[in-house]
C-alpha cells in the first residue's frame, strides 16, 4: 500500500466528508440497475456472491475512491473497492505509512483530503521547502497556528541536526616517502 507516486493520479482524490462519488458507484441500486446490497456482504463460503461483487467492482468508475474510503474510515466489513475483508486487512495495517505524493501535492494546492501520518509529515516538509506560511500550513492541515509553528520549529531543528551529523570528508594531503608534504614541496613559493 505504500506508494511514492510523483505524478498526479488518474483520478482526483476525494475530499474529506465527500460522498458524492457514491452516486457513480456500480453497486448503487437504481430502477434500471437493481443491485442487491447483500451481494457485497457475503459469508466467507459464498463464492458466487464474492465473484459477482468483484465483477461489479471491476466495472466501477469509482472503485479507487471506494477503497480509499473503506481504508481511511476503517471499514472492515464486506467487499469494498473490489477487495474482500481479508484482502483489505493488510492494507488497513499499512494505511498510516501510505505516502502518495499526489495526495501531498493536492493538499498543498488546498484540497481537503484524508492524509496518512506519513503524508502529513510530507506536507509539512513540502510546505516548509516552498515557503508556505505557518498560517497557511495551519489551514491546510486543520490545526492551530501554534501547532503549525511547532511543526516548523521541529522541522528546522531536525534539518539543522541532520546537517550537523553529515560526515565531512577531509582529505589528507599526500605524503612523500612517509613524510608529509609541505607547500614548498609542490614548487610554490613559501
N, C-alpha and C positions, 0 to 999 in steps of 0.2 A: 504494500500500500504506500510505502514511502516513495514519493515521486519528486524528482528535481527537474521539472519541466521548465524551460526558459521561454518557450514560445507560447503565445496565447492559446488557450484551449479552443477546440472547435465549438464550444458552447460557452455561453456566459454563465458564470456561477450564480446560483440563486442567492438572493439577499435574505438576511435573517428575517424570519417570520413570513417569507413569501411562499405561499402555497398555490399560486396561480398556475404553476406547472402541472398541477394535478388535473386541470381541465383537459390537457392534451394527452393524458395517460391512456393507454390502450385498455387498461383494467377498469376504467370508468364505464359503468353500465349506462347505456342510453336506449332510447326507444328503438333505434336502428342497430344497436350493437349490445344486445343483452349479455352481460357477463356476470356469472355467479361469483360473488366475493369470496365464497368458501373455497374456490379453486386455489386461492393464494394462501390458504391456511390448511394445507394437507397434513395428515398424520405421516410420520416417517415412512410407513409402508405403503402409502397411497401413491405409487409411482406414476399412475396415469394422470393424476391431478398435478403432480410435480412437473411432468413433461408438458402438460397443457399450459400451466402457468409460465414456465420458462419459454415456451414457444411464443406466448403473447408478449412477454417481456422482450424477447428478441426482436419484435417488430415495433417496439415502443420508442417514440422520439424523445421521451424524457427519462429514459432508463437511468442515465447517469445522475440526474437530479434526484430521482427516487432513491438510488443507492446512497448518494451523499446525505439525503435527509434521514435515511434509516441509520446510517453510521453516526452522523452528528447528533441525532436525537436519542441514540442508544436503543433504537427499536430492534429487538431481537426476535420478534415473532413473525412467522410467515415468510413468504417469498417476496423480496423487495429488490428492485434493480436487477432482476434476473438471477438472484442468488438465494439459496436456501439459508435457513438459520445457521446450519453447520458451516456452510461456505462463507458466511459473513463473520463467523466467530473470530478468526484470525485478524480480519480487517478491523473489527471493533477494538481488538487489543492494540493495534498499531496506529489508531487514528490520532493519538496525541503526538506521535512523531511524524505525521504526514508533513511533508514540505513540498508544496506545489507553488513555484514562483509565479505562476499565472494568478493564483489566489492572492499572493502578496502584492503583485502589481495592481490587481483590481482594487485592493484595499487602499493602496497609496493613491489611486485615482479617485478615491472617495466612495467606493461601493461598500455597502454594509453587509459583509458575508461572514459566515462562520469560519473561524480560524482555529487551527490546532495550536498547541503551545509552541511548537517549533516555528510555525508560520507567524505567530505574534512576535516572537523574538526577531524573526527575519524582517518584519515590518519595522520594528524599532531600528534595526541596523540600516535598512534602506532609507528610512526617513532621515536618520542622522546623516548618512552619506549625501543625501540630496538637499540638506539644509532645511528640512521641514521644521517649522517652529514647534515648540512644546505645546502651544495651544492647538495647533492642527493635529499633532500626534494624539493629544488627549481626545479630540473629536473623532479621529479615525478609529481609535481603539475603545471608545466609550469608557474612558477613565477620567479621573480628575486631573487637572493641570499639575497639581503637586505630584501625583503619581507619574505623570509623563516626565516631569523634571527629574524625579528619582531614577526613572529608567535611563534617561540620557546621562545622568551623573554616573550611574553604574556602568554604562557602556563606555563612557570616556575613561573611567578608571580601568576597565578591562582592556581597552585598546592600549592605554599607556603601559600597563603591566605587561601586556603581550610584547610591546615594542622593547621594553626593558629586558625581557627574557630572551630576546633574539640573540643568538650567539654571534659575536662579532669575530670575523676571521682576520686575524693579524698574521701577516706573512712575515716570517723572519728573513732578514737579508741573507743571501747566500754566503757560505763560508768557503774560504780558500785554504786548503791544506790544514783543516782543523782550526784555523784562526778566523776570527770574524773580520770580514772585510770592512774597511772604513771608507769614507768618502774619497780619500786620496787614491785608493786602490782602483777607482774607476776612471782615473785620469782627469778628475775635476779639480779645480783649484781649491785649496784649503782655506 
